Amino acid sequence: MNYGSVFAVIGLRRWIGGGGRRDLRRRELNTEAGLKIEGLGRQGAGAEKYQRILDAAVDVIAENGYFNSPVSAIAARAGVADGTIYLYFKSKDEVLRTAIDTTFARFYERVEEEFERVKGPREQLEFIAQVHLESHSVNRSMAILMQTEMRQSAKFIAEFSHKHLVKYIAVVREVIRRGQKEGLFRGDISDGVVAHCLFGAIDELLSSAVFTGRTYDAKATAAQVLDVLFNGIMTGNEGAAGNRETGAGETDV
């Protein structure tokens, strides 16, 4: 199967391909930051400074909260003048949005690359869960920001839901549908319900890690989460058979 089709469903064709993908990502980032393509596109001080600002914003906001993180504090952490921030971004909101967008772009790139290697629906779902869980150890500040600060703003929650959550759910749903067609997963279960269950379970574990300091073995924990889901959706599972008459398959999300 061409796994590019999975991402095309959710408008992710821009992440597919080699140099074309990198060029388009660079072009989009430059446009959003109000820069000339040539300025940020080349490797050098401009690109490095741009990334420093993003990293500094995530760290400062995670430590102090969004409203207690003035642009001056972000600039100081990044080692640039206050005015330099506005050469790259229109506002603090845009810095935060770009940082989140960049994080999820990397997430989808990793998933897409793995899907080219791993073909089974079960293994693909396990990888999605694993990468999602790994986000806490890869960038704790971003995990804190996503689990706390972002959720205090109705605006950011709405933007996240329409932009990133929709994509995440769509990727999982596509994998579930293929598993259903192959007879691996029960066909009477809503792929949307399963997708939201997966996201919700991992999201709750990340919240636990952020608020309690608990650490998880991402691979082992992802396998446990998927084991719970698989026991309810695997074909022939007797424990799930009793639920087939409840109309669960008629529910869509």
C-alpha positions, -999 to +999 in steps of 0.1 A: +000+000+000+012+035-007+013+051+028+014+085+013-024+081+008-029+079+046-015+114+050-032+127+019-065+121+036-057+147+062-039+172+039-004+161+047+010+157+012+033+186+020+053+164+043+058+137+016+088+135-006+125+143+000+138+177-010+104+189-020+091+183+015+120+202+030+117+231+006+080+235+012+084+233+050+111+260+048+089+281+025+059+278+049+080+287+079+095+317+062+060+330+051+046+327+086+076+345+100+073+373+075+109+366+061+123+362+027+126+326+017+164+331+010+170+345+045+158+316+066+163+289+040+200+288+039+219+272+067+235+298+089+229+324+116+194+333+104+180+297+107+199+291+139+186+323+155+151+314+144+153+280+162+168+296+193+138+319+196+114+290+193+132+269+218+135+299+242+098+306+239+088+271+248+112+270+278+102+304+292+065+298+288+067+263+303+085+278+333+066+310+339+032+306+321+021+323+289+009+356+305+040+359+327+064+354+297+070+388+280+087+389+247+117+405+265+121+373+286+120+351+255+145+374+238+169+373+268+167+335+269+174+333+232+203+357+234+188+382+210+175+418+212+137+423+219+133+437+184+148+407+168+118+386+178+096+408+156+119+403+126+109+366+127+074+367+142+045+391+144+037+384+180+042+361+210+011+342+199+028+334+165+060+322+182+040+298+203+019+286+173+050+281+152+067+261+180+037+238+183+033+235+145+070+225+142+067+199+169+037+182+152+054+184+118+083+164+132+058+140+148+041+133+115+074+130+096+085+103+120+052+085+117+052+087+079+088+074+077+080+045+099+049+037+079+071+031+049+090+004+068+063-010+091+032-022+072+010-039+098-019-018+113-011-031+148+025-022+146+017+012+131-007+020+160+020+010+185+045+033+169+021+062+169+015+057+207+052+052+213+062+085+196+034+103+213+046+091+247+082+099+239+073+136+235+077+141+272+112+129+274+123+144+241+111+179+251+097+182+286+091+220+282+069+214+252+051+186+270+044+210+299+033+237+276+009+214+257-006+198+289-010+230+308-006+264+292-023+257+259-053+243+277-059+275+296-067+293+264-100+286+245-084+301+214-054+278+215-075+248+223-097+255+193-068+260+170-051+228+182-083+208+178-089+220+143-053+218+131-035+190+149-060+168+167-080+164+136-049+152+117-039+128+145-073+112+147-075+109+109-042+090+107-053+066+134-087+061+118-072+053+085-050+026+101-080+012+120-100+010+088-073-009+071-071-033+100-109-038+098-107-045+060-080-070+067-101-087+093-076-079+121-099-055+139-137-059+146-157-042+119-186-032+141-165-008+161-163+029+152-128+038+140-134+073+154-141+060+189-110+039+188-089+068+176-101+091+203-096+064+229-060+060+218-053+098+219-071+102+252-052+074+269-018+087+258-027+123+266-037+113+301-004+095+306+015+125+295-005+147+319+004+123+347+041+126+337+039+164+337+020+168+369+036+140+390+070+137+375+064+101+367+085+086+339+073+060+315+091+035+293+075+048+261+077+015+241+065-007+269+037+016+280+025+021+244+023-017+240+002-019+272-022+008+259-026-009+226-031-042+243-061-028+261-075-015+228-067-047+209-084-068+234-116-049+227-113-047+189-095-079+178-116-103+158-129-132+179-123-116+212-149-132+235-148-104+260-159-079+233-184-102+217-211-093+242-209-057+233-216-063+196-254-059+201-251-025+219-250-005+187-214+006+194-206+004+157-233+031+150-214+057+170-191+079+151-168+107+163 
